[in-house]
Amino acid sequence: MQSRRVAHHVLLRAASIFENCSAVEGVLDGRHVSYFSGSFHRWDVPVHKRSWTCIASRGPNSLLSQESSGTGLGQLVKDDGKIPSQFRRLYLSEASSVLRREPVGLYGYGLLKSPHGFQAFAQEAIDKSEDIIKEIQVLPPSMATIRAFDDISDVVCTVIDAAELCRSTHPDKDFVREANKASMKLYEYLQYLNSHPVLYKAVVDVEQSDSLTTDEARRAAKTLRVDFERGGIHLPPDKLKRASELNLEITRLGREFTENVMYEQGQLDIFPASLIPKNLHSMMEPITKSKGGMVGRYRPKKGGSGSLTGLRMSTEPAVLFPVLKYVPDSEVRRKVYLVGNSVPKSNLRVLDHLICARHELAQLLGYNSYAEFALAPTMAEKPEAVLNFLVDLSTKIRGKADEELKMLGEFRQQLEDGNNSSVQAWDESYYSGLLKARTHDLTATAVASYFPLTSCIEGLRVISQSLFNATFEQVPMGPDEAWHPDVQKLTLKHATEGDLGHMYLDLYARHGKFPSCAHFTLKGCRRLNETEYQIPVVALVCNFSSPHASEAPVLNHWEVEALFHEFGHALHSLLSRTDYQHFSGTRTVLDFSETPSHLFEYYAWDYRVLSKFAKHYQTGEPIPEKMVESMNNAKRMLAATEIQRQVLFAMIDQTFFGKQPFPGKDTTSVVADLKHRHTSMKHVEGTHWQTRFNHLINYGAGYYSYLYARCFAASIWHQHCQEDPLNLETGEKLRRGLLQFGGAKDPARMLQKLLGDDALVASPSGGVSPAPHHMLAELGLPSSRM
């Protein structure tokens, strides 16, 4: 408190230096400080130069006129002589958050010291946005208009993004509850903004004016106008009200779906425990069954109790997948598959309501289907382009996928010395793993021994250093900044450019955590001035098995691939350098945003990359080149089947959100029919796998983008990376030609410039799809264009 009074006094004295100054900025104790409207403000921006600047003089519309060393901020003052709020926002952008002597809180935000801080965080964002709206109302069409809109976007996204990460990862239910409330409050506020006629008029006016001086500003104006119109701003009041209600209902249903997936896990008791390989026991709870059939927790007793020891397993993905892959007993796998793909039942209802709500919204906005609505701003543009791409790809790979399934059946028959050559859904992963291991002399355990988690993190450093002349350095966190003791914070530091961004790592599975791997944006990049940017902040979240005290945590190779995939998303965000945070990193069209992540999956398979960091967790021996060669050969064995699975997922997504009513009596019958049409595997009666398919929420009608990304990534890898994946020239091409622009440039033009005109195929209905020749060549299929 004493230091605050001293600083206040010093600033008042500084203000007296300047005649007619209504506000002063300066430096105190190495930090930016400012005084305006009778208040003292301290900002977390280190400065090494002592300077005092008059930033506003009294009187109508007057500019900066005097300063005492340093560079001032020429800011317009309103007629009443008050300092305009964009001055405050400039500092907010530079500092990311106002400290005002508050201790550090969650993600570094002082307001998030406690769960209830989320409500203040949300209200502060609304209050700041209202101030900016008042400015927009009086601004003439100009570059400042677009900047003001991006200021609103930055303020609101800061809260929404923080709440989304908290909802998905925080172990404290109070934090999760308050984050949910704050997020919904902001989503409701967004609906208000999206239906604000004054804001819409300001966007239309600035887009039609000749005041925008950069391509990115013009793209931003168009994007903002389209976003308003996709929210229904042009509709009559009653229909606009209904569109806003539907958008909120869609958000609520999406949250309910995700929460059901997280908390309504299936459960299965397995007796005896010997049916499960010992290396999987740590994922499950030991239980006992008495002679009378009573099941309870396992409690070791001297002399034995005559009870049978078993295991209780949850069918969350982190447990389900290893069980289906490594448990030899077919009946156990069958039961696990049935339970794991029959929950949560409540999501059958949620999904039905979501499909109806999205369809009603699309029709209200003048579209035939939600798929047509969702694809309008993408590279594909129309559902017809996507369906043609998927059907053509399905046809091209069907023959090879059928050969692979036949090979798998013959392997099972040979292995079991019998007549059973059928492969059921619960058999596929198990026999695929065995076939690859025996054909190429590989075991998952042997491969995993070369991927201790610490080495894999070192691999991320190797890639960033070799490609971008930047490395990740661990940095300490402030009090309450982390949401779990396992969380780490890294900064990406460039050799000459300094800090490029920050990345939190939350890598281990735990109850109540988002069950998959994901990348979250906490702060987007945006230009602050001619030379400085607001640096991005992201979180990379995975669900690896928790380490045991006596063992170093090691990753299965598919987990390494998942880590590198999310790392690709993180690099897209961290290397982004856009004028507006609205375009930062992964904030681009859906069918382009997955391309960097799929590209960096290739780095998890290349020996030249793996040899730099993959070392045995006990001996330190580098991974043998022959093992990596075998891994790649094994990967290619059933590659068409994996592509076929992705085609099926994309077809299900397109059908659910396509023209209504969709064929079939319910979502489960649609899944069964499409599986029959696009694969040779049978649907398992009684299961409803779609109720755990989170991508239906986040990628509604957009799951095809994974296949678009695979095709684009294959072409980028073969044309630019394969020859030498770890050199600065390659990295420069990727950074300057792909990663730094986020959504600020037309992705189709970026890809054409990077790959050539034949990288894209024009659709007769409009839009484009990728040329798949490089991806098909990897499968050993004819590589002619579609």
C-alpha positions in Angstrom: 0.0 0.0 0.0 2.9 2.4 0.9 4.5 1.9 -2.6 1.2 2.6 -4.3 0.9 6.0 -2.5 4.6 6.8 -3.3 4.0 6.0 -7.0 0.8 8.1 -7.0 2.8 11.0 -5.6 5.6 10.6 -8.1 3.1 10.6 -11.0 1.4 13.7 -9.7 4.8 15.5 -9.6 5.5 14.2 -13.1 2.1 15.6 -14.3 3.0 19.0 -12.9 6.0 19.0 -15.3 3.7 19.3 -18.2 1.4 22.3 -18.5 -2.2 21.3 -19.3 -1.6 17.6 -19.1 -4.6 15.5 -18.2 -2.7 12.2 -18.2 0.9 11.0 -17.9 2.7 7.8 -18.7 6.0 6.9 -17.4 8.4 4.3 -15.9 8.7 3.4 -12.2 10.7 0.5 -10.9 11.2 -0.8 -14.4 7.4 -1.0 -15.2 5.1 1.1 -17.2 2.9 3.3 -15.0 0.2 5.8 -15.9 -2.0 8.4 -14.2 -5.4 9.5 -15.6 -8.8 10.2 -14.2 -7.4 10.5 -10.7 -6.3 6.8 -10.7 -2.9 5.2 -10.6 -2.3 2.2 -12.9 0.7 -0.2 -13.0 1.3 -2.5 -16.0 3.3 -5.6 -16.3 5.5 -4.4 -19.1 9.2 -4.3 -18.2 10.9 -1.1 -19.4 14.6 -0.3 -19.0 14.4 3.4 -19.8 13.2 6.0 -17.4 10.8 8.4 -19.2 7.8 10.6 -18.5 5.4 11.5 -21.3 2.4 13.6 -21.5 0.0 11.4 -23.3 -3.0 13.7 -23.4 -3.5 17.5 -23.1 -6.6 19.1 -21.9 -9.0 20.6 -24.5 -11.0 19.3 -27.4 -9.4 17.0 -29.8 -5.9 17.9 -28.9 -2.9 15.8 -29.7 0.3 15.1 -27.7 2.3 18.2 -27.6 5.1 17.7 -25.1 7.2 15.0 -23.7 10.2 14.6 -21.4 12.4 11.9 -23.0 11.2 8.7 -24.4 8.5 8.2 -27.0 5.0 9.4 -26.3 1.6 8.0 -27.4 -0.3 10.5 -29.4 -3.8 9.9 -28.4 -6.9 11.9 -29.2 -8.8 13.4 -26.2 -12.5 13.7 -26.2 -14.2 17.1 -26.0 -14.7 16.7 -22.3 -11.0 16.3 -21.8 -11.2 12.7 -20.5 -8.6 10.2 -21.6 -10.2 7.9 -24.2 -10.5 4.2 -23.3 -8.3 3.1 -26.3 -5.4 4.4 -24.2 -6.3 1.9 -21.5 -6.7 -0.8 -24.1 -3.3 -0.2 -25.7 -1.8 -1.0 -22.3 -4.1 -3.9 -21.8 -2.9 -5.3 -25.1 0.7 -4.9 -24.3 0.4 -6.3 -20.8 -2.2 -9.0 -21.5 -3.7 -8.3 -18.1 -3.7 -5.5 -15.5 -1.8 -6.5 -12.3 -2.6 -3.5 -10.1 -0.5 -5.2 -7.4 -2.7 -8.2 -7.3 -1.0 -11.6 -6.8 -0.8 -13.8 -9.9 -3.8 -16.1 -10.4 -4.8 -18.8 -12.8 -3.1 -18.5 -16.2 -1.4 -15.3 -14.9 -4.7 -13.4 -14.5 -5.0 -11.6 -11.2 -8.8 -11.9 -11.1 -8.6 -15.6 -11.2 -7.2 -16.1 -7.7 -10.4 -17.9 -6.8 -13.3 -19.6 -8.6 -15.6 -16.6 -8.1 -13.0 -14.4 -9.9 -14.4 -15.8 -13.2 -17.6 -13.7 -12.7 -15.6 -10.5 -12.3 -13.4 -11.5 -15.2 -16.4 -11.9 -17.4 -18.0 -8.6 -16.2 -14.8 -6.7 -16.8 -14.7 -8.0 -20.4 -18.3 -6.8 -20.9 -17.6 -3.4 -19.4 -14.5 -2.9 -21.5 -16.4 -4.0 -24.6 -19.2 -1.5 -23.9 -16.6 1.3 -23.7 -15.2 0.3 -27.1 -18.7 0.1 -28.6 -19.2 3.8 -27.6 -16.0 4.6 -29.4 -17.1 2.7 -32.6 -20.4 4.7 -32.6 -18.5 7.9 -33.2 -15.6 6.7 -35.2 -15.5 7.5 -38.9 -14.8 4.5 -41.2 -11.1 3.9 -40.8 -8.4 1.5 -39.8 -9.2 2.4 -36.2 -12.7 0.9 -36.7 -11.2 -2.5 -37.5 -8.8 -2.2 -34.6 -11.6 -1.4 -32.2 -13.5 -4.5 -33.3 -10.4 -6.6 -32.8 -10.1 -5.0 -29.3 -13.6 -6.4 -28.5 -12.6 -9.7 -29.9 -9.4 -9.8 -27.9 -11.1 -8.9 -24.6 -14.0 -11.3 -25.0 -11.9 -14.2 -26.3 -9.5 -13.8 -23.3 -12.3 -14.8 -21.0 -13.9 -17.4 -23.2 -10.6 -19.1 -24.0 -9.6 -19.1 -20.3 -12.9 -20.6 -19.3 -12.7 -23.3 -22.0 -9.3 -24.5 -20.8 -10.5 -24.4 -17.2 -13.7 -26.4 -18.0 -11.6 -29.0 -19.7 -8.7 -29.5 -17.3 -9.2 -27.9 -13.9 -9.5 -30.5 -11.1 -11.4 -28.1 -8.8 -15.2 -28.5 -9.5 -15.8 -25.0 -8.2 -13.4 -23.5 -10.8 -15.1 -25.6 -13.5 -18.6 -24.5 -12.4 -17.6 -20.8 -12.3 -15.8 -21.1 -15.7 -19.0 -22.6 -17.1 -21.1 -19.7 -15.8 -18.6 -17.1 -17.1 -18.4 -18.7 -20.5 -22.1 -18.8 -20.9 -22.4 -15.2 -19.8 -19.9 -14.2 -22.5 -21.7 -16.4 -25.1 -24.9 -14.6 -24.3 -23.1 -11.3 -24.6 -21.7 -12.4 -28.0 -25.3 -13.0 -29.2 -26.1 -9.4 -28.2 -23.0 -8.2 -30.1 -23.8 -10.3 -33.2 -27.3 -8.7 -33.3 -26.1 -5.1 -32.6 -27.3 -2.9 -35.6 -24.9 -0.1 -34.9 -21.9 -2.4 -34.9 -23.1 -4.1 -38.1 -23.5 -0.7 -39.8 -20.0 0.3 -38.8 -18.6 -2.9 -40.4 -20.6 -2.4 -43.6 -19.5 1.3 -43.8 -15.8 0.6 -43.3 -15.8 -2.3 -45.7 -17.4 -0.1 -48.4 -15.1 2.8 -47.7 -11.7 3.3 -49.2 -10.1 3.8 -45.8 -8.6 0.4 -45.2 -5.0 0.4 -46.2 -4.0 -3.3 -45.8 -5.2 -6.5 -47.3 -5.5 -8.0 -43.8 -7.8 -5.1 -42.7 -10.0 -5.5 -45.8 -10.1 -9.3 -45.1 -11.0 -8.6 -41.5 -13.9 -6.2 -42.5 -15.3 -8.8 -44.9 -15.0 -11.6 -42.3 -16.7 -9.5 -39.6 -19.6 -8.6 -42.0 -20.1 -12.2 -42.9 -20.0 -13.2 -39.3 -22.7 -10.7 -38.5 -24.9 -12.0 -41.3 -24.3 -15.6 -40.3 -25.6 -14.6 -36.9 -28.9 -13.3 -38.5 -28.4 -9.6 -38.3 -30.3 -9.1 -41.5 -33.4 -11.0 -40.3 -36.6 -9.5 -39.0 -36.6 -9.0 -35.2 -38.6 -12.1 -34.4 -36.4 -14.3 -36.5 -33.2 -12.6 -35.2 -34.4 -13.3 -31.7 -35.0 -17.0 -32.6 -31.5 -17.2 -34.2 -29.9 -15.9 -31.0 -31.9 -18.4 -29.0 -30.8 -21.3 -31.2 -27.1 -20.2 -31.1 -27.2 -20.3 -27.3 -29.1 -23.6 -27.3 -26.5 -25.1 -29.6 -23.7 -23.9 -27.3 -25.5 -25.4 -24.3 -26.1 -28.7 -26.0 -22.5 -28.9 -27.0 -21.4 -28.4 -23.5 -23.8 -31.0 -22.2 -22.5 -33.5 -24.8 -18.9 -32.9 -23.8 -19.5 -33.1 -20.1 -21.4 -36.3 -20.5 -18.4 -37.8 -22.3 -16.1 -36.7 -19.5 -18.2 -37.8 -16.6 -20.5 -40.6 -17.8 -17.8 -43.2 -18.3 -18.6 -46.9 -18.7 -17.4 -49.3 -16.1 -16.6 -53.0 -16.2 -15.5 -55.6 -13.6 -13.1 -58.2 -14.9 -12.4 -61.5 -13.1 -9.8 -62.9 -12.7 -7.2 -60.1 -12.9 -4.9 -62.4 -14.8 -7.0 -61.8 -18.0 -5.5 -58.4 -18.2 -1.8 -58.0 -19.0 0.1 -56.8 -15.9 1.4 -53.7 -17.6 -2.2 -52.4 -17.8 -3.2 -53.1 -14.1 -2.1 -49.7 -13.0 -4.9 -48.2 -15.1 -7.5 -50.1 -13.1 -8.8 -50.5 -9.6 -8.1 -53.8 -7.8 -11.3 -55.5 -6.6 -12.4 -58.8 -5.0 -15.4 -61.0 -5.3 -16.4 -63.1 -2.4 -17.7 -66.7 -2.6 -21.2 -65.2 -2.3 -20.6 -63.0 -5.3 -20.2 -59.7 -3.5 -17.8 -57.4 -5.2 -15.8 -54.9 -3.2 -12.5 -53.0 -3.0 -9.4 -55.1 -2.8 -7.9 -55.2 0.7 -4.8 -57.5 1.2 -5.3 -59.9 4.0 -2.8 -62.2 5.7 -3.4 -65.8 5.0 -5.8 -65.1 2.1 -9.6 -64.8 2.3 -10.6 -67.2 -0.4 -12.0 -64.4 -2.5 -11.3 -63.9 -6.3 -9.1 -60.9 -7.3 -10.2 -58.9 -10.3 -10.0 -55.4 -11.8 -12.5 -52.6 -12.3 -11.9 -50.6 -15.4 -13.3 -47.4 -16.7 -13.9 -47.3 -20.5 -12.5 -43.8 -20.9 -10.4 -43.6 -24.1 -7.1 -43.7 -22.2 -8.0 -47.1 -20.8 -10.3 -48.4 -23.6 -7.8 -48.2 -26.4 -4.9 -50.1 -24.7 -7.3 -52.8 -23.5 -8.7 -53.4 -27.0 -5.1 -53.4 -28.4 -3.3 -55.6 -25.9 -5.8 -58.0 -24.1 -5.5 -61.5 -25.6 -8.9 -62.7 -24.4 -11.5 -62.1 -27.1 -14.5 -62.2 -24.7 -13.0 -59.6 -22.5 -12.4 -57.4 -25.5 -16.0 -57.9 -26.7 -17.4 -56.9 -23.3 -15.1 -53.9 -23.1 -16.0 -52.8 -26.6 -19.8 -53.1 -26.0 -19.6 -51.1 -22.7 -17.2 -48.5 -24.1 -19.3 -47.8 -27.2 -22.6 -47.7 -25.4 -22.0 -44.7 -23.2 -23.1 -42.1 -22.5 -26.7 -43.0 -23.4 -27.9 -39.5 -22.6 -26.0 -38.2 -25.6 -28.4 -39.9 -27.9 -31.0 -37.4 -26.9 -28.5 -34.5 -26.8 -27.3 -35.3 -30.3 -30.9 -35.5 -31.7 -31.6 -32.1 -30.2 -28.3 -30.7 -31.5 -29.1 -31.9 -35.1 -32.5 -30.3 -34.9 -31.3 -27.0 -33.5 -28.5 -26.7 -36.1 -30.9 -27.5 -38.9 -33.5 -25.0 -37.8 -30.8 -22.3 -37.5 -29.5 -23.0 -41.0 -32.9 -22.8 -42.5 -33.7 -19.6 -40.7 -30.6 -18.1 -42.2 -31.5 -19.3 -45.7 -29.5 -22.5 -46.1 -30.8 -25.9 -47.0 -28.9 -27.7 -44.3 -26.4 -27.0 -41.4 -23.7 -28.5 -43.6 -24.4 -25.9 -46.3 -24.2 -23.2 -43.6 -21.1 -24.5 -42.0 -19.2 -24.9 -45.3 -20.0 -21.6 -46.8 -16.8 -19.8 -45.5 -14.5 -22.7 -46.1 -12.3 -23.8 -49.0 -14.8 -26.5 -49.9 -17.7 -23.9 -49.9 -20.4 -26.5 -50.6 -21.4 -30.0 -49.2 -21.3 -31.3 -52.8 -17.6 -30.6 -53.0 -17.0 -32.5 -49.8 -19.2 -35.4 -50.6 -17.6 -35.8 -54.1 -14.2 -35.8 -52.5 -15.2 -38.4 -49.8 -17.0 -40.7 -52.2 -14.2 -40.6 -54.7 -11.6 -41.3 -52.0 -13.7 -44.1 -50.6 -13.9 -45.7 -54.0 -10.1 -45.4 -54.6 -9.1 -47.0 -51.4 -11.9 -49.6 -51.0 -10.1 -52.4 -52.9 -6.9 -52.0 -50.8 -8.8 -51.7 -47.6 -10.7 -55.0 -48.4 -7.3 -56.7 -49.1 -6.0 -55.5 -45.7 -9.1 -56.9 -43.9 -8.7 -60.2 -45.7 -5.1 -60.3 -44.7 -6.0 -59.6 -41.1 -8.6 -62.5 -41.1 -6.1 -64.9 -42.5 -3.6 -63.9 -39.9 -6.1 -64.6 -37.2 -7.0 -68.0 -38.7 -3.3 -68.9 -38.9 -2.6 -67.6 -35.4 -5.4 -69.6 -33.7 -5.0 -72.7 -35.9 -8.7 -72.8 -36.7 -11.4 -71.9 -39.2 -12.3 -68.5 -37.7 -11.1 -65.8 -40.1 -13.7 -63.2 -39.2 -12.5 -59.9 -37.6 -15.0 -58.2 -35.4 -14.8 -54.6 -34.3 -13.3 -55.6 -31.0 -10.7 -57.7 -32.8 -9.3 -55.2 -35.3 -6.9 -53.3 -33.0 -5.6 -56.5 -31.3 -4.9 -58.5 -34.4 -3.6 -55.4 -36.3 -1.0 -54.9 -33.6 0.0 -58.5 -33.5 0.3 -58.7 -37.3 2.5 -55.7 -37.5 4.6 -56.8 -34.6 5.3 -60.3 -35.9 5.7 -59.2 -39.5 8.3 -56.6 -38.6 9.7 -58.0 -35.4 8.2 -55.1 -33.3 6.6 -54.9 -29.9 4.9 -51.9 -28.5 6.9 -52.2 -25.3 10.2 -52.3 -27.1 9.3 -49.2 -29.2 8.0 -47.3 -26.2 11.2 -47.8 -24.3 12.9 -45.3 -26.7 10.3 -42.6 -26.0 10.6 -41.5 -22.4 8.4 -38.4 -22.1 11.3 -36.1 -21.2 13.1 -37.1 -24.4 9.9 -36.5 -26.4 9.7 -32.9 -25.0 13.3 -32.6 -26.0 12.2 -33.6 -29.5 9.9 -30.6 -29.6 12.9 -28.4 -28.8 15.0 -30.1 -31.5 12.3 -29.4 -34.1 11.8 -25.7 -33.1 15.6 -25.1 -32.9 16.4 -26.8 -36.2 13.5 -25.3 -38.2 12.9 -21.9 -36.7 16.1 -21.0 -34.7 14.0 -21.0 -31.6 14.0 -23.2 -28.5 11.6 -23.9 -25.7 12.8 -22.9 -22.2 11.1 -23.8 -19.0 10.0 -20.7 -17.0 8.8 -20.5 -13.4 5.1 -19.8 -12.8 3.6 -17.4 -10.3 1.3 -18.3 -7.4 -1.8 -20.2 -8.5 -0.9 -19.8 -12.2 -1.0 -23.5 -12.7 -4.1 -25.6 -12.3 -2.3 -28.8 -11.3 1.1 -29.7 -9.9 2.0 -31.5 -13.1 1.6 -28.4 -15.3 4.7 -26.9 -16.8 5.2 -23.6 -18.6 7.6 -23.1 -21.5 8.5 -20.0 -23.5 9.5 -20.2 -27.2 12.6 -18.0 -27.5 14.0 -17.0 -30.9 17.7 -16.4 -31.2 17.3 -12.9 -32.5 13.6 -12.1 -32.1 13.2 -12.9 -28.4 10.1 -14.5 -26.9 7.7 -15.7 -29.5 5.1 -17.1 -27.2 4.3 -19.2 -24.1 3.0 -22.8 -23.9 1.6 -24.6 -20.9 2.0 -28.4 -20.8 -0.6 -30.6 -19.1 0.3 -34.0 -20.2 -1.1 -36.7 -17.8 -4.6 -38.2 -17.6 -6.7 -37.7 -14.5 -10.4 -38.0 -13.5 -12.6 -35.3 -14.9 -10.1 -34.0 -17.4 -10.8 -33.7 -21.2 -10.3 -37.3 -22.3 -8.3 -36.6 -25.5 -5.3 -34.6 -26.6 -6.0 -31.0 -27.6 -4.5 -27.6 -28.2 -6.1 -24.6 -26.5 -5.5 -20.9 -27.2 -5.3 -18.6 -24.2 -4.1 -15.5 -26.0 -3.9 -14.7 -29.7 -1.3 -12.7 -31.5 -2.0 -9.2 -32.6 0.0 -6.2 -33.7 0.6 -3.6 -31.0 2.7 -1.1 -33.0 5.1 -1.1 -35.9 7.6 -3.4 -34.3 5.8 -5.2 -31.4 3.1 -7.9 -31.2 1.0 -9.3 -28.4 2.7 -12.7 -27.9 0.5 -15.8 -28.1 -0.2 -18.1 -25.1 -1.4 -21.7 -25.6 -1.9 -24.9 -23.7 -1.0 -28.3 -25.0 -3.1 -30.9 -23.2 -2.6 -34.7 -23.4 -3.8 -37.7 -21.5 -0.7 -39.9 -21.1 -0.6 -42.5 -18.3 0.6 -41.0 -15.0 4.2 -41.8 -14.1 4.9 -44.2 -11.2 7.6 -43.4 -8.6 9.8 -46.3 -9.7 9.4 -45.9 -13.5 10.2 -43.2 -16.0 7.1 -42.3 -18.0 7.4 -43.6 -21.5 5.0 -43.1 -24.4 3.6 -45.5 -26.9 4.5 -44.4 -30.4 0.9 -43.5 -31.2 1.1 -41.1 -28.2 4.2 -39.6 -29.6 2.4 -39.0 -32.9 -0.5 -37.4 -31.0 1.9 -35.1 -29.1 3.5 -34.0 -32.4 0.1 -33.4 -33.9 -0.9 -31.0 -31.1 2.6 -29.5 -31.3 1.8 -28.6 -34.9 -1.3 -26.7 -33.7 0.8 -25.0 -31.0 3.4 -23.9 -33.5 0.7 -22.5 -35.8 -0.4 -20.3 -32.9 3.1 -19.4 -31.5 4.6 -18.5 -34.8 1.6 -16.5 -35.9 2.2 -12.8 -36.6 -1.1 -11.2 -37.6 -2.3 -7.7 -37.2 -5.5 -8.9 -35.6 -6.0 -11.7 -33.0 -9.2 -12.6 -34.9 -6.9 -14.3 -37.4 -4.2 -15.6 -35.0 -2.9 -19.1 -35.5 -5.6 -21.7 -35.7 -8.3 -19.0 -36.1 -8.7 -19.8 -39.7 -11.1 -21.7 -41.9 -11.8 -25.2 -40.6 -10.5 -27.2 -43.6 -7.1 -25.5 -43.4 -6.5 -25.3 -39.6 -5.6 -29.0 -39.3 -2.9 -28.9 -42.0 0.1 -27.9 -39.8 -0.8 -30.5 -37.1 -0.9 -33.3 -39.7 2.4 -32.0 -41.2 4.2 -32.4 -37.9 3.0 -36.0 -37.5 5.5 -36.8 -40.2 8.3 -35.7 -37.9 7.3 -38.5 -35.5 8.1 -41.1 -38.1 11.3 -39.8 -39.7 14.6 -41.4 -38.5 16.6 -38.3 -39.0 14.3 -36.5 -36.5 13.9 -39.4 -34.1 17.6 -40.1 -33.9 18.1 -36.6 -32.4 16.0 -37.4 -29.2 14.6 -40.9 -29.1 16.8 -42.7 -26.6 16.3 -45.8 -24.5 15.0 -44.8 -21.1 17.5 -47.1 -19.3 20.6 -47.3 -21.5 20.4 -44.0 -23.3 21.0 -45.8 -26.6 19.6 -44.0 -29.6 16.6 -45.7 -31.4 18.0 -48.1 -34.1 17.4 -47.1 -37.7 16.2 -50.6 -38.4 13.5 -50.2 -35.8 12.2 -47.0 -37.3 12.2 -48.6 -40.7 10.1 -51.4 -39.3 7.8 -49.0 -37.7 7.2 -47.2 -41.0 6.7 -50.5 -42.8 4.2 -51.6 -40.2 2.4 -48.3 -40.5 1.9 -48.8 -44.2 0.5 -52.3 -43.7 -3.1 -51.2 -42.8 -3.0 -47.6 -43.9 -5.9 -47.8 -46.4 -8.1 -49.2 -43.5 -7.2 -46.1 -41.4 -8.1 -43.7 -44.3 -11.3 -45.6 -44.8 -12.2 -45.1 -41.2 -11.6 -41.4 -41.5 -13.8 -41.3 -44.6 -16.6 -43.1 -42.6 -16.3 -40.5 -39.7 -16.5 -37.6 -42.2 -19.5 -39.2 -44.0 -21.3 -39.7 -40.7 -20.7 -36.0 -39.8 -21.9 -34.8 -43.2 -25.0 -37.0 -43.1 -26.1 -36.0 -39.5 -25.9 -32.3 -40.4 -26.9 -32.6 -44.1 -30.4 -32.3 -45.5 -33.2 -33.4 -43.1 -34.7 -35.8 -42.5 -31.6 -37.9 -42.9 -31.9 -41.4 -44.2 -32.6 -43.9 -41.3 -34.8 -43.8 -38.3 -32.1 -42.5 -35.9 -28.4 -41.6 -35.7 -27.4 -45.2 -34.8 -29.0 -46.6 -38.0 -27.2 -43.9 -40.0 -23.9 -45.0 -38.5 -24.7 -48.7 -39.3 -25.7 -48.0 -42.9 -22.7 -45.8 -43.7 -20.4 -48.4 -42.1 -21.9 -51.0 -44.4 -21.6 -48.8 -47.5 -18.0 -47.5 -46.9 -16.3 -50.4 -45.1 -16.4 -54.2 -44.9 -16.7 -54.1 -41.1 -20.1 -54.8 -39.5 -21.8 -52.5 -37.1 -22.1 -54.0 -33.6 -25.7 -54.0 -32.5 -26.4 -52.2 -29.2 -23.6 -49.8 -29.6 -23.8 -46.1 -30.4 -20.2 -44.9 -30.9 -21.4 -41.5 -32.1 -22.3 -40.4 -28.5 -18.6 -40.2 -27.7 -17.6 -38.5 -30.9 -16.7 -35.0 -29.6 -15.8 -33.8 -33.1 -19.5 -33.6 -33.9 -19.6 -30.7 -31.5 -16.4 -28.8 -32.4 -16.3 -29.8 -36.1 -20.0 -30.0 -37.0 -20.1 -30.8 -40.7 -16.3 -30.2 -40.7 -14.7 -33.5 -39.9 -13.7 -33.9 -43.5 -11.1 -31.2 -42.8 -8.9 -34.0 -41.3 -8.7 -35.7 -44.7 -8.2 -32.4 -46.5 -5.3 -31.8 -44.1 -3.8 -35.2 -44.6 -3.7 -34.5 -48.4 -2.2 -31.0 -48.0 0.3 -32.2 -45.4 1.4 -35.1 -47.6 2.1 -32.7 -50.4 4.0 -30.2 -48.2 6.1 -33.0 -46.7 7.0 -34.5 -50.1 7.7 -31.2 -51.8 9.4 -29.2 -49.0 10.4 -31.4 -46.0 11.3 -34.9 -47.1 14.7 -34.1 -48.5 15.9 -32.4 -45.3 13.2 -32.0 -42.6 15.5 -30.3 -40.1 17.1 -27.2 -41.6 16.4 -23.5 -41.3 15.6 -23.1 -45.0 12.8 -25.6 -44.7 11.6 -23.9 -41.5 11.7 -20.5 -43.2 9.4 -21.9 -46.0 7.0 -23.3 -43.5 7.0 -20.2 -41.3 6.8 -17.5 -44.0 4.6 -19.5 -46.4 2.2 -21.2 -44.1 2.4 -20.7 -40.3 2.7 -17.0 -39.7 -0.4 -15.8 -41.4 -3.0 -17.8 -39.4 -6.3 -16.9 -41.1 -5.1 -13.5 -42.4 -4.7 -14.8 -45.9 -6.8 -16.9 -48.2 -5.6 -20.5 -47.5 -6.3 -21.7 -51.0 -3.9 -19.0 -52.4 -1.3 -19.8 -49.7 -1.4 -23.5 -50.6 -1.2 -22.8 -54.3 1.8 -20.5 -53.8 3.5 -23.1 -51.6 2.6 -26.2 -53.6 1.7 -25.1 -57.1 -1.6 -24.9 -59.0 -2.1 -28.7 -59.1 -2.4 -28.9 -55.3 -6.1 -28.0 -55.5 -8.9 -29.4 -57.5 -11.8 -27.1 -58.4 -15.2 -28.5 -57.7 -18.0 -28.1 -60.3 -20.3 -26.8 -57.5 -17.7 -24.2 -56.4 -14.9 -24.4 -53.9 -11.9 -26.6 -54.0 -10.6 -30.0 -52.6 -7.0 -31.2 -52.3 -5.3 -33.3 -54.9 -4.6 -36.6 -53.0 -1.9 -38.0 -55.2 0.9 -37.7 -52.6 -1.3 -39.3 -49.9 -2.4 -42.1 -52.2 1.2 -42.8 -53.3 2.1 -43.3 -49.6 -0.6 -46.1 -49.6 1.0 -47.7 -52.7 -2.0 -46.7 -54.8 -1.9 -45.0 -58.2 -1.0 -41.4 -57.6 -2.9 -39.9 -60.5 -5.0 -36.9 -59.7 -8.7 -37.2 -58.9 
